[in-house]
Amino acid sequence: MKDRVFRILKVVFFLFCMYLILNGQRTVGHWELFTQLIGLSGLLLLLWNYNRKFT
């Protein structure tokens, strides 16, 4: 049960990060670049969390 909840939270977090990246690409500015960087950082965090099991 606990593993399933974490998996759902990871999917929601992934979708949120993708939203930040795609929403930041629509216009040009400092705030949009900042939101893209936050989204990319979130994706890197998810990738690190996934790869942590295999090292």
Residue frames as qw, qx, qy, qz and C-alpha x, y, z in Angstrom:
[[0.000, 0.885, 0.465, 0.000, 0.00, 0.00, 0.00],
 [0.309, -0.805, 0.094, 0.497, 2.78, 2.38, 0.94],
 [0.420, -0.159, 0.594, 0.668, 4.68, 1.66, -2.30],
 [0.242, 0.597, 0.674, 0.361, 1.58, 2.33, -4.35],
 [0.107, -0.939, -0.260, 0.198, 1.01, 5.71, -2.69],
 [0.364, -0.624, 0.336, 0.604, 4.63, 6.73, -3.36],
 [0.397, 0.154, 0.694, 0.581, 4.30, 5.67, -6.98],
 [0.120, 0.810, 0.547, 0.173, 1.17, 7.79, -7.42],
 [0.244, -0.897, -0.029, 0.368, 2.90, 10.76, -5.76],
 [0.441, -0.341, 0.510, 0.656, 5.86, 10.38, -8.11],
 [0.313, 0.460, 0.677, 0.482, 3.57, 10.38, -11.15],
 [0.042, -0.929, -0.367, 0.023, 1.79, 13.51, -9.90],
 [0.373, -0.749, 0.197, 0.510, 5.14, 15.19, -9.22],
 [0.458, -0.006, 0.623, 0.635, 6.34, 14.23, -12.71],
 [0.201, 0.702, 0.594, 0.339, 3.24, 15.75, -14.30],
 [0.204, -0.937, -0.160, 0.235, 3.68, 18.91, -12.22],
 [0.443, -0.514, 0.392, 0.622, 7.31, 19.24, -13.34],
 [0.377, 0.280, 0.667, 0.578, 6.32, 18.75, -16.97],
 [0.040, 0.883, 0.461, 0.080, 3.65, 21.43, -16.54],
 [0.313, -0.834, 0.073, 0.448, 6.27, 23.85, -15.19],
 [0.443, -0.227, 0.561, 0.661, 8.60, 23.17, -18.11],
 [0.265, 0.475, 0.686, 0.483, 5.95, 23.43, -20.81],
 [0.073, -0.920, -0.380, 0.064, 4.32, 26.48, -19.25],
 [0.373, -0.721, 0.178, 0.555, 7.69, 28.23, -19.00],
 [0.452, 0.004, 0.605, 0.656, 8.39, 27.68, -22.70],
 [0.264, 0.760, 0.584, 0.107, 5.38, 29.67, -23.84],
 [0.094, 0.985, 0.025, 0.145, 6.87, 33.10, -23.18],
 [0.658, 0.303, -0.293, 0.624, 10.31, 34.61, -22.71],
 [0.264, -0.823, 0.131, -0.485, 11.38, 36.14, -19.43],
 [0.083, 0.464, -0.761, 0.445, 13.25, 35.63, -16.22],
 [0.624, -0.151, 0.507, -0.575, 10.30, 34.15, -14.33],
 [0.911, 0.272, -0.083, -0.300, 9.56, 31.63, -17.08],
 [0.546, 0.501, -0.640, 0.202, 13.20, 30.54, -17.15],
 [0.214, -0.375, 0.708, -0.559, 13.08, 30.10, -13.38],
 [0.811, 0.011, 0.311, -0.495, 9.98, 27.91, -13.62],
 [0.836, 0.408, -0.354, -0.093, 11.66, 25.80, -16.31],
 [0.280, 0.500, -0.728, 0.377, 14.71, 25.33, -14.10],
 [0.511, -0.235, 0.596, -0.573, 12.52, 24.26, -11.18],
 [0.905, 0.206, 0.049, -0.370, 10.77, 21.75, -13.44],
 [0.691, 0.492, -0.521, 0.101, 14.07, 20.38, -14.73],
 [0.050, -0.461, 0.735, -0.495, 15.38, 20.12, -11.18],
 [0.738, -0.087, 0.410, -0.529, 12.32, 18.11, -10.25],
 [0.905, 0.340, -0.191, -0.171, 12.87, 15.73, -13.15],
 [0.427, 0.531, -0.664, 0.309, 16.51, 15.29, -12.14],
 [0.387, -0.350, 0.637, -0.567, 15.37, 14.56, -8.59],
 [0.896, 0.092, 0.187, -0.393, 13.01, 11.87, -9.84],
 [0.778, 0.478, -0.405, 0.042, 15.77, 10.37, -12.00],
 [0.099, 0.526, -0.714, 0.451, 18.19, 10.37, -9.05],
 [0.632, -0.207, 0.512, -0.544, 15.57, 8.70, -6.86],
 [0.933, 0.254, -0.046, -0.250, 15.00, 6.00, -9.49],
 [0.670, 0.520, -0.489, 0.205, 18.71, 5.31, -10.07],
 [0.274, -0.622, 0.575, -0.455, 19.51, 5.26, -6.35],
 [0.904, -0.142, 0.286, -0.283, 18.14, 1.71, -6.10],
 [0.924, 0.363, -0.046, 0.106, 20.64, 0.38, -8.66],
 [0.396, 0.682, -0.445, 0.423, 23.88, 1.81, -7.26]]
